[in-house]
Amino acid sequence: MIDKAREIALKVLYKVEKENAYSNIALDNELKNNMAKLNNKDIGLISQIVYGVTTWRLTLDTIIEKHSKIKLKKISPWILNILRMGIYQIIFLNKIPKFSAVDESVNLAKKYGHQKSAGFVNAILRKISLDDYKDLFKIENKKEKISKTQSMPIWIIEELLKNNTLDEVEKICENLNLKPELSVRVNTLKTTKEELIKKLQNKNIKCNNGDLEDFIILKDVKNIENMEEFKKGLFTIQDESAGLTAVILDPKEGQNVLDACSAPGGKTTYMAEIMKNHGKIDAWDIHEHRLKLIEENCKRLGITIVNTQINDATKVIDNSIKYDKILLDVPCLGIGVIKRKPDIKWQRKPEDVIEISKIQNQILENCAKKLKKGGELVYSTCSILKEENENIIEKFLVKNQDFEIIKITDSKLKYLKIMPNKFHDGFFICKMRKKF
């Protein structure tokens, strides 16, 4: 008999690999379609396997190659993902007995392959042990060792090495494999931090203060978007690194603000809360369906000052409208948020760095024209590559000498670069002022 949870995980992994689906969206869809058949334990196992296999794919494939006489590209995608799932359970999920991981994988192989496939899966998985993973740490070439032990494509490692040492890159890659913390932002238009913590603790949810004033770190929460407090708009799910962009821009009550790359609206709504819902925020995106996400968020949170507009921030738009503050959280490769979106590692390519940096440069050049004299602009990405960050700013300042960098902290650093760690996503933030 096929284990339902593992079969659903397999279907999600197949869609991620063969249909380029996003793991979080594919997972949510499968869970919704099967909710009546699943309990919390099943949901937990499905999520663990999907994110675990997606995170560790390169490492798992390296171990398969060690034991398989058949090349990876010759193995059916269904069987390959069954092998990945089995190895992930054996090596990374200690609570699952090896015999169970092997037997359930063989059952899946019988349904999604044939008798020989099942024998192949059985033969490989019976050879697998933790030593297969430990042996990868003996690789002498440091870049190759980091790639195979931390499941990171070599090209990303080489990009990170442009601005970091090998040891620093290894630590970054380790941190990008950590399970992310769940942080929420208190909606100060509707409640206080103390009141929200009390409500959550009454539901036996563990709460810790975040580093930022309006943030709380939650532990062991399931189905958070179904909670009454979420539906009533008392909080928003947001990483503190992302929230920091709005804090640093520091929009004031009554100001005219532009969020040029705004969907799905986490930073937009935080700025509105900081402004006490007084003033105006124009929120742009190129897709109407994504603007609807902002509108839904604003409605839930009780925000009325956000005006959504379909606009392409790379193109020149009426420059007669000037803004006091502009937030440019530009599209990026997302290297800093890989622990939340592990598919990024397999969907991005080296050539994407050149293409995305062109778009980032166009957005900054175009939107900077819409800033008032004395106005302030924040450029940010959830990437940690120099080409998407420092290089963009330096190129812009050479061409636009009417702009200057505002130091964010008391340090002498021109930029705030947050490296991914246990508590925060990787982020880059630069604040500038238009002098004249």
Sequence and secondary structure as in RCSB ss.txt:
>XXXX:A:sequence
MIDKAREIALKVLYKVEKENAYSNIALDNELKNNMAKLNNKDIGLISQIVYGVTTWRLTLDTIIEKHSKIKLKKI
SPWILNILRMGIYQIIFLNKIPKFSAVDESVNLAKKYGHQKSAGFVNAILRKISLDDYKDLFKIENKKEKISKTQ
SMPIWIIEELLKNNTLDEVEKICENLNLKPELSVRVNTLKTTKEELIKKLQNKNIKCNNGDLEDFIILKDVKNIE
NMEEFKKGLFTIQDESAGLTAVILDPKEGQNVLDACSAPGGKTTYMAEIMKNHGKIDAWDIHEHRLKLIEENCKR
LGITIVNTQINDATKVIDNSIKYDKILLDVPCLGIGVIKRKPDIKWQRKPEDVIEISKIQNQILENCAKKLKKGG
ELVYSTCSILKEENENIIEKFLVKNQDFEIIKITDSKLKYLKIMPNKFHDGFFICKMRKKF
>XXXX:A:secstr
   HHHHHHHHHHHHHHHS   HHHHHHHHHHHHGGG  HHHHHHHHHHHHHHHHTHHHHHHHHHHH SS GGGS
 HHHHHHHHHHHHHHHH TTS HHHHHHHHHHHHHHHS HHHHHHHHHHHHH  HHHHHGGGG SSHHHHHHHHH
T  HHHHHHHTTTS HHHHHHHHHHTTS   EEEEE TTT  HHHHHHHHHTTT EEEE SSTTEEEEES  SGG
GSHHHHTTSEEE  HHHHHHHHHH   TT EEEETT TT HHHHHHHHHTTT SEEEEEES HHHHHHHHHHHHH
HT   EEEEE  TTS   TTS EEEEEEE     GGGTTT TTHHHH  TTHHHHHHHHHHHHHHHHHTTEEEEE
EEEEEES   GGGTHHHHHHHHHH TTEEEE SSSSS SSEEE   SS   EEEEEEEE  
